[in-house]
Amino acid sequence: MELTEIGEKYSAELITIFAALNKATDKILEDTKSNILTIHCVPSLAYQWLMPRLKKFNALNPEIDVRLQAAVEAVDLVTQDIDLAIRYGENKSDANVAYWPFPQEPLAVLCSPKTQKSKHPLLSPSDVTKQTIIHSEINILKWQHWNNLYPQFTLDLSRGPRFDRSFMSIKMAKDAEGIALESLLLAQNEIAANKLILPFGMYKTHTTFHYLQFMKKNENLPKIKKFKHWLEEELKESFDYFDQFPVNEKEF
């Protein structure tokens, strides 16, 4: 079937109209999407540190809607609709992905005030042998590494509850059901609320635990720049807070 001259003209006009509509729709979707910041974060940092502070970012940037996803599985920033990823462990960024490491987080043996008032208080490192050790299985630095700092005694590392998330270990230590070895960044809120204490002070580390990722091509997007700047300021505030604690002579 062939179009008449009028039909061909009408068809051409429709094509132009639909093309304009598609372009306008794409522009609207692009503008809408530009105000959404999708963040993928490892669960313990998301729950323990990032979520309690996001209201400050929201107040400073009301035009940006944050979408926070907490999961262990790594994301592919090249193919997935994720703006930023906060990861833990080994950096697996490719050439197209920017890598921004967090400051090196201090560690501490953590216990509740109730545990410290028990019949086996933590007065010296050897007292750890009298306590229930809480294991965080996926941590880079574990109790074995801590025990290596004190070779004069041996921990029974076969005993004690084991978790695959630090926030679980922190919760159990807070409930006076054992002692944990965790990053001060993850336990900051509990420490500030006097629900956890550092009987041996904090241990400096020379390892990067967390890092931020984003596509290099997007590094100048306002929402990316604003979040990265805010994150830097929040981390500085946390690390300034840690300065009040004594530094143990041992280091990881």
C-alpha positions in Angstrom: 0.0 0.0 0.0 1.4 3.4 -1.0 0.7 6.7 0.8 -0.9 9.5 -1.1 0.9 12.8 -1.4 -1.2 14.2 1.6 -0.6 10.9 3.5 3.2 11.2 3.0 3.1 14.8 4.1 1.0 13.8 7.2 3.4 10.9 7.9 6.4 13.1 7.7 4.9 15.6 10.1 4.0 12.8 12.6 7.5 11.5 12.5 8.8 15.0 13.3 6.3 15.4 16.1 7.1 12.0 17.6 10.8 12.7 17.4 10.3 16.0 19.2 8.2 14.2 21.9 10.8 11.5 22.3 13.5 14.1 22.7 11.4 16.1 25.2 10.7 12.9 27.2 14.4 12.0 27.2 15.2 15.4 28.5 12.6 15.2 31.3 13.9 11.8 32.3 17.5 13.0 32.2 16.7 16.1 34.3 14.7 13.9 36.8 17.5 11.3 37.0 20.1 14.0 37.6 18.6 14.8 40.9 18.8 11.2 42.1 22.0 10.0 43.7 22.2 6.2 43.9 24.8 4.9 46.4 25.7 1.3 46.8 27.5 0.7 50.2 28.7 -2.3 52.1 26.1 -3.1 54.9 28.1 -2.4 58.1 29.3 1.0 57.0 25.9 1.9 55.7 24.1 0.9 58.9 26.7 2.0 61.5 28.1 5.2 60.0 26.6 6.5 56.7 22.8 6.2 57.4 22.9 8.2 60.7 24.7 11.1 58.9 22.7 11.2 55.6 20.2 13.6 57.1 23.0 16.2 57.2 23.7 15.7 53.5 20.0 15.9 52.7 19.7 19.1 54.6 22.6 20.7 52.8 21.4 19.4 49.4 17.6 19.3 49.3 17.6 19.2 45.5 19.2 15.7 45.6 17.3 12.6 46.4 19.5 9.9 47.8 18.9 6.2 47.0 21.0 4.0 49.3 21.5 0.3 48.6 23.3 -1.8 51.2 24.7 -5.1 49.9 27.9 -7.2 50.1 28.0 -8.0 46.4 30.1 -5.7 44.3 28.5 -3.6 41.6 29.6 -2.8 38.1 29.5 0.9 37.8 30.0 0.6 34.0 26.8 -1.3 33.3 24.6 -0.7 36.4 22.7 2.4 37.2 24.7 3.3 40.3 26.4 6.7 40.8 28.7 5.8 43.7 29.9 2.7 45.4 31.6 2.4 48.8 33.4 -0.9 49.1 35.5 -2.8 51.7 38.7 -4.7 51.0 40.8 -5.0 47.9 40.4 -2.3 45.3 39.0 -3.8 42.1 38.5 -0.5 40.1 39.1 -0.6 36.4 40.6 2.1 34.2 37.2 3.8 33.8 36.4 3.9 37.6 37.9 6.5 40.0 39.3 5.1 43.3 39.2 7.3 46.4 40.4 5.6 49.6 39.1 6.4 53.1 41.7 7.4 55.7 43.3 4.4 57.4 40.9 3.5 60.2 42.1 2.8 63.7 41.1 -0.4 65.4 40.2 -1.1 69.0 39.3 -3.9 71.3 35.8 -3.0 72.3 33.7 -4.0 75.3 30.7 -2.7 77.2 31.0 -0.8 80.5 29.2 -3.8 82.0 31.9 -6.2 80.8 34.6 -4.0 82.2 32.8 -4.1 85.6 32.6 -7.9 85.5 34.8 -10.3 87.5 37.2 -10.4 84.5 37.8 -6.7 83.5 40.2 -5.9 80.7 43.1 -4.4 82.6 45.9 -5.8 80.4 45.9 -7.5 77.0 46.3 -10.9 78.6 42.9 -10.5 80.2 41.4 -11.0 76.7 42.0 -14.8 77.3 39.3 -14.7 80.0 36.7 -13.2 77.8 34.4 -14.4 75.0 35.9 -13.3 71.7 33.5 -12.2 69.0 34.8 -12.9 65.5 34.0 -10.8 62.4 34.8 -13.3 59.7 35.2 -11.0 56.7 37.3 -8.3 58.4 40.8 -7.7 56.9 42.4 -7.6 60.4 41.2 -10.2 62.8 41.9 -11.5 66.3 44.8 -13.6 65.0 46.5 -10.4 63.8 45.9 -8.8 67.2 47.3 -11.9 69.0 50.4 -11.6 66.8 51.1 -8.3 68.6 51.2 -10.1 71.9 53.0 -13.4 71.3 53.5 -13.9 75.1 50.0 -15.5 75.3 47.8 -17.4 72.9 44.1 -16.9 72.2 41.9 -19.9 71.6 40.6 -18.7 68.2 38.5 -21.8 67.7 36.0 -20.5 70.3 33.5 -17.7 70.3 30.6 -16.6 68.1 31.3 -15.7 64.5 29.5 -13.2 62.3 29.9 -12.1 58.7 29.0 -8.5 59.4 30.7 -6.1 61.8 27.5 -4.5 62.9 26.5 -7.8 64.4 29.7 -8.1 66.4 29.4 -4.5 67.6 25.8 -5.2 68.8 26.9 -8.3 70.7 29.8 -6.5 72.4 27.4 -3.6 73.3 25.1 -6.2 74.9 28.0 -7.4 77.1 28.1 -10.8 75.5 31.8 -10.7 74.6 34.5 -8.4 73.2 35.0 -7.3 69.6 37.9 -6.1 67.5 36.5 -3.4 65.2 37.1 -0.2 63.3 36.4 2.9 65.4 34.6 4.3 62.4 32.0 1.6 62.5 31.6 1.7 66.3 31.8 5.5 66.7 28.1 6.0 67.6 28.2 3.3 70.3 31.5 4.8 71.7 30.1 8.3 71.7 27.0 7.0 73.6 29.3 5.3 76.2 27.9 1.9 75.2 31.3 0.7 74.2 34.7 1.5 75.7 38.4 1.1 74.5 40.2 -0.6 77.4 43.6 -0.6 75.5 43.2 2.6 73.5 43.2 2.6 69.7 45.6 0.8 67.4 46.8 2.6 64.3 46.7 0.6 61.1 48.5 0.8 57.8 45.7 -0.7 55.8 42.9 0.9 53.7 39.5 -0.7 54.6 36.9 1.3 52.8 37.0 3.2 49.5 34.8 5.2 47.3 34.2 4.5 43.6 32.6 6.4 40.8 32.9 6.7 37.0 35.7 9.0 36.0 33.5 10.5 33.3 31.0 11.6 36.0 33.5 13.1 38.5 32.5 16.7 37.7 28.7 16.1 38.0 27.4 18.4 40.8 25.8 15.6 42.7 29.0 13.5 42.7 31.2 16.5 43.7 28.8 17.5 46.5 28.6 14.0 48.0 32.4 13.5 47.8 33.1 16.9 49.5 30.5 16.1 52.2 32.0 12.6 52.7 35.4 14.1 53.2 34.1 16.6 55.7 32.2 13.9 57.7 35.3 11.6 57.7 37.4 14.4 59.0 35.0 15.1 61.8 35.0 11.4 62.8 38.8 11.2 62.7 39.1 14.4 64.7 36.8 12.8 67.3 39.1 9.8 67.5 42.0 12.0 68.5 40.7 12.1 72.1 41.6 8.4 72.6 45.1 7.2 73.7 47.1 5.5 71.0 48.4 2.1 71.8 52.1 1.6 71.2 51.3 -1.5 69.1 50.4 -1.0 65.4 48.8 -3.3 62.8 
